[in-house]
């Protein structure tokens, strides 16, 4: 039995001859059915995956909100650090002890990683200038971040907040093996005190020593600054034994006075 034919006539608006198309009768319904499936498929997909899509949308919205809050927090933190710096500078010019501000900034929310009992920390060194064992701290200030060795959140030294231009002192006798700029540490000094002990002083503004110099414990080696990856004036201080950083607080002990 011959297939039924379907004729489609297209009549143009101008005077051209009409165009005729003949096709098997089942082709047009098939085309319409396929077009309907194409149009309805997204609706079916959304219907059966609505919960997943809603969760993904919510997660994306929360991620964007979290990013915005993180940016806002960083901005507030920077403002707070700048305010602290200005207050410290004013107290320093007025002849007042800038470490008196430490109690104002020693709350757990602002400095969650600070070690107990070392804020504020004043520089006191009772050892000999030729001691190769580090003692005390390299500058007078307060500890805003302590030593952290846990995976994923490492901070292999301590940070001392203080006004820019504060004297940075060597904590041990030794030879300068590094005096220059580093992308991460900024203007930094490394002093090798023995075959196994090194001390690191980072983020300085001006270096007062050069490679090969012999320095004594308590000698001024730099002026503090805000160079390298740093958000406010401070000194990052490390002690390394056989190339491995250790907690500098272990070498301060009774030589840190707190209020």
Number of C-alpha atoms within 10 A of each C-alpha: 3 4 9 9 13 14 11 11 11 11 12 10 8 7 7 8 10 11 10 10 10 10 13 11 13 12 12 12 10 11 11 11 12 12 12 11 13 11 11 11 12 10 13 12 10 13 11 10 11 13 11 11 13 12 11 12 12 12 12 12 12 12 12 12 12 12 12 12 12 12 12 12 12 13 12 12 14 14 12 15 17 15 12 21 20 13 15 23 17 14 16 14 11 10 9 12 12 23 22 15 16 21 12 9 18 17 11 9 8 13 14 12 16 21 16 8 12 19 22 24 23 21 18 18 19 9 17 14 16 14 15 19 18 23 27 28 26 30 26 24 26 28 27 22 19 24 21 18 14 9 7 7 8 10 19 21 23 25 22 25 27 25 26 19 16 20 19 25 23 28 33 29 23 25 19 21 17 18 22 18 17 15 10 13 21 20 25 27 28 24 27 21 25 15 8 11 20 26 24 22 27 31 29 30 20 18 18 11 17 16 14 13 14 15 23 21 24 25 16 19 25 26 21 30 25 21 24 18 13 16 13 20 24 29 33 25 26 23 26 19 13 11 10 12 19 17 19 22 19 11 17 20 12 11 17 21 15 14 12
